[in-house]
């Protein structure tokens, strides 16, 4: 869910959803 939101919005949300999205763990969002 959050992963789609991050892609749909911006990397700004990454800092907020990175924990919930878990995309950072996958290496998709590592800013």
C-alpha positions as CSV (number, residue, x, y, z in Angstrom):
1,X,0.0,0.0,0.0
2,X,2.5,2.6,1.1
3,X,4.9,1.5,-1.6
4,X,2.3,2.6,-4.2
5,X,1.8,5.9,-2.4
6,X,5.6,6.6,-2.4
7,X,5.7,6.0,-6.2
8,X,2.5,8.0,-6.8
9,X,3.6,10.9,-4.7
10,X,7.3,11.7,-4.2
11,X,10.4,10.6,-2.4
12,X,9.5,13.1,0.3
13,X,7.0,10.6,1.8
14,X,9.8,8.1,1.7
15,X,11.1,9.4,5.0
16,X,7.7,8.8,6.5
17,X,6.6,5.6,4.9
18,X,10.0,4.0,4.5
19,X,9.3,2.1,7.8
20,X,5.8,1.1,6.8
21,X,6.4,0.7,3.1
22,X,9.6,-1.3,3.6
23,X,10.8,-0.2,0.1
24,X,14.0,1.0,1.6
25,X,14.7,-2.5,2.7
26,X,14.3,-3.7,-0.9
27,X,16.7,-1.0,-2.0
28,X,14.0,0.7,-4.2
29,X,14.1,3.9,-2.2
30,X,17.5,4.7,-0.7
31,X,17.8,8.4,-0.7
